[in-house]
Amino acid sequence: MHIALISDIHANLQSLDAVLADIDARGDVDAIYHAGDLVGYSSNPNEVVARLRERDIAGIAGNYDSTVATDYKHCGCKSETPRQEALAHISYDYTRGAVTAATRRYLASLPFSLDMRPLGGHATGPRLVIVHGTPTLNTLYWTEDRSDEFCLKMAASVSLKRGDVIAFGHTHTPWHRAVEGIHFINTGSVGRPKDGDWRAGYVQLTLGDGEPCVDFVRVSYDVEAAARGVIAAGLPEEFVEFLRTGGKPAPSATASAP
């Protein structure tokens, strides 16, 4: 079974449409799931949500989705400098004002996690668990430098075993590791990559009788159209540089964390 995993779209409709077109062109994807953070930082939160609903793409709530839905005081984003903190508040205030009542209701309806047996529940097969940050919090950053012990602790919290897969996003940096036969996948980001590659990223996961196969896919998109939308919305120029540089802007253009 071929599954496409997307995450951290962050209101970037151009990148989402490019990824969906790439998935469609492959012709062999059986299901698409999202790992949250549909809104924030870019200018099309309502259009992104509408696209996912049109395509009937199931998924979960990222920290941005749950905080916007509940009108929380902050997006739950990690900031490393005062400027990043200020930019995070600008993005959050814009997003809360831009989302429609229908978008807010949809965000509020998203579950914290998905737990599936993609090959069917009638026989032994791998589980696929999808969270945003970790199985305990959608604001906790699960970076590649986390220890094997940390990974196994997270796996134990949802009773994963050898052959199972847990997928997540939140850090906007893709990686994959297997520990004691359990597969840990950070999907990267569709709309706001942080690994220095500006292209939209997603994962194609293949599940069958053998070991899971994980392919990281990058897709070019019209980043300048996304940039024009950001500027037209009155959002900071730093957000544009973040998109153009894959989260690695020049030192003078410090962008915000996800």
C-alpha positions in Angstrom: 0.0 0.0 0.0 1.3 3.4 -1.0 0.5 6.3 1.4 1.4 10.0 1.0 2.2 11.8 4.2 2.0 15.6 4.2 2.5 18.1 7.0 3.1 21.7 7.9 1.4 23.4 5.0 1.1 26.6 6.8 -1.4 28.4 4.6 0.8 28.0 1.5 -1.7 27.0 -1.2 0.8 27.1 -4.0 3.0 24.5 -2.4 0.0 22.3 -1.4 -1.4 22.3 -5.0 2.1 21.4 -6.4 2.4 18.5 -3.9 -1.1 17.2 -4.7 -0.4 17.4 -8.4 2.8 15.4 -7.9 0.9 12.8 -5.9 -1.8 12.5 -8.5 0.8 12.2 -11.3 2.3 9.2 -9.6 -0.9 7.3 -10.0 -0.2 4.7 -7.4 -1.0 6.5 -4.1 -3.8 4.8 -2.2 -4.3 7.4 0.5 -3.1 10.8 1.7 -2.9 11.9 5.3 -1.9 15.2 6.8 0.0 15.7 10.1 -1.3 19.2 10.9 -0.3 22.8 11.0 -2.5 23.7 8.1 -2.5 27.4 8.8 -0.1 30.2 9.9 2.7 32.3 8.3 1.3 32.4 4.8 -1.8 34.1 3.3 -4.3 31.3 2.4 -5.4 29.5 5.5 -9.0 29.2 4.3 -8.1 28.0 0.8 -5.7 25.4 2.2 -8.4 24.0 4.5 -10.9 24.0 1.7 -8.6 22.1 -0.6 -8.0 19.4 1.9 -11.8 19.1 2.5 -12.4 19.0 -1.2 -10.0 16.1 -1.5 -11.3 14.4 1.6 -7.8 14.2 3.1 -7.9 13.1 6.7 -5.5 14.3 9.3 -4.8 15.7 12.7 -4.4 19.0 14.5 -1.0 20.6 14.7 -0.3 23.1 17.4 -1.2 26.0 15.1 -4.5 24.4 14.2 -5.5 23.7 17.8 -4.5 27.1 19.1 -6.3 29.0 16.4 -9.4 26.8 16.9 -9.5 27.6 20.6 -8.3 31.2 20.3 -5.4 30.4 22.6 -3.0 33.2 23.6 -0.1 32.0 21.5 0.5 29.6 18.6 2.7 27.3 20.7 5.7 28.1 18.4 9.3 27.9 19.6 11.2 31.2 19.4 14.9 31.5 19.8 15.2 35.3 19.7 13.0 38.3 20.6 12.5 39.0 16.9 11.3 35.5 16.2 8.9 35.9 19.1 7.6 39.1 17.6 7.2 37.5 14.2 5.3 34.6 15.7 2.8 36.9 17.3 2.4 38.8 14.0 1.6 35.6 12.1 -0.7 34.3 14.8 -2.7 37.6 15.0 -3.0 37.6 11.2 -4.2 34.0 11.1 -6.8 34.4 13.8 -8.2 37.4 12.0 -8.1 35.7 8.6 -9.8 32.4 9.2 -13.5 32.1 8.7 -15.9 30.5 11.1 -16.1 27.4 8.9 -12.3 27.1 8.9 -12.1 27.5 12.6 -14.8 24.8 13.1 -12.8 22.4 10.8 -9.6 23.0 12.7 -11.5 22.4 16.0 -12.8 19.0 14.6 -9.3 17.6 13.9 -8.2 14.8 16.3 -4.9 14.8 18.2 -3.7 11.7 16.5 -4.6 8.9 14.0 -4.0 5.2 14.7 -4.5 2.9 11.7 -3.9 -0.5 10.4 -3.6 0.3 6.7 -3.4 -3.3 5.6 -6.6 -4.2 7.4 -7.5 -5.2 10.9 -8.3 -8.8 10.1 -4.7 -9.9 10.0 -1.4 -9.0 11.7 0.1 -6.0 10.0 1.9 -2.7 10.7 0.2 0.1 12.6 0.6 3.6 11.3 0.3 6.3 14.0 0.3 10.0 12.9 0.9 12.8 15.4 2.1 16.4 15.0 4.9 16.8 17.5 4.9 13.7 19.7 2.3 11.3 21.0 2.3 13.4 24.2 2.1 17.0 23.0 1.7 18.6 19.6 4.1 21.4 20.7 7.1 19.2 21.6 9.9 19.2 19.0 11.0 15.7 17.9 14.3 16.6 16.1 16.7 14.1 14.5 19.2 14.5 17.3 16.8 13.0 19.8 18.2 9.8 21.3 17.1 6.3 20.5 15.9 6.1 24.1 13.6 9.1 23.5 12.2 7.6 20.4 11.5 4.3 22.2 9.8 6.2 25.0 7.5 7.9 22.6 6.8 4.6 20.8 6.0 2.9 24.1 3.5 5.7 25.0 1.3 4.4 22.1 2.3 0.7 22.4 4.2 0.5 19.1 6.1 -2.7 18.2 8.6 -3.9 15.6 7.3 -3.2 12.1 5.1 -0.3 13.2 5.5 3.3 11.9 5.0 6.6 13.6 4.9 9.8 11.5 5.1 13.4 12.6 6.0 16.9 11.5 6.3 20.2 13.5 10.1 20.7 13.0 9.9 21.2 9.2 13.0 19.1 8.7 12.6 15.6 7.2 14.3 12.5 8.6 13.8 8.8 9.1 15.2 6.3 11.6 14.5 2.7 12.6 15.0 1.8 16.3 14.4 -1.8 17.3 12.4 -2.3 14.1 10.1 0.7 14.8 10.1 3.3 12.1 10.2 7.0 13.0 9.4 9.5 10.2 9.5 13.2 10.2 7.6 14.2 7.0 9.3 17.6 6.6 7.1 20.5 5.5 4.9 21.2 2.5 4.7 24.9 2.9 7.6 26.1 5.0 10.7 23.9 4.9 13.5 24.6 7.3 16.3 22.4 5.9 17.7 24.8 3.4 15.7 23.4 0.4 12.8 25.7 -0.5 10.9 23.0 -2.4 7.8 21.5 -0.9 8.4 18.2 0.9 6.4 15.1 1.6 6.8 11.4 2.2 5.7 8.4 0.2 5.4 5.5 2.6 5.0 1.9 1.2 3.6 -0.7 3.6 3.5 -4.4 2.7 4.8 -7.8 3.9 8.4 -6.6 4.3 10.0 -3.5 5.9 8.3 -0.2 5.4 9.8 1.8 2.5 10.2 5.6 3.1 10.8 7.9 0.2 11.3 11.7 0.7 9.9 13.7 -2.2 10.7 17.3 -3.0 8.5 19.3 -5.4 9.2 22.7 -7.0 6.3 25.2 -6.8 5.6 28.9 -7.6 7.3 30.3 -4.6 7.1 33.9 -6.0 3.3 33.6 -6.2 3.3 32.5 -2.5 5.6 35.4 -1.7 3.2 37.9 -3.4 0.4 36.6 -1.3 2.4 37.1 1.9 3.3 40.7 1.0 -0.3 41.5 -0.1 -1.6 40.2 3.2 0.7 42.7 5.0 2.9 40.0 6.5 6.6 40.6 7.2 9.2 40.4 4.4 11.1 37.9 6.7 8.4 35.3 5.9 9.1 35.7 2.2 12.8 35.2 2.7 12.1 32.1 4.8 10.1 30.6 1.8 12.7 31.5 -0.8 15.6 30.1 1.2 14.1 27.0 2.8 14.3 28.5 6.3 18.0 29.5 5.9 17.8 33.3 5.3 20.9 35.5 5.4 21.9 36.5 9.0 20.3 39.9 8.5 16.9 38.4 7.7 16.1 36.2 10.7 12.9 34.3 10.2 10.6 32.8 12.8 10.5 29.2 14.0 7.5 27.0 13.1 
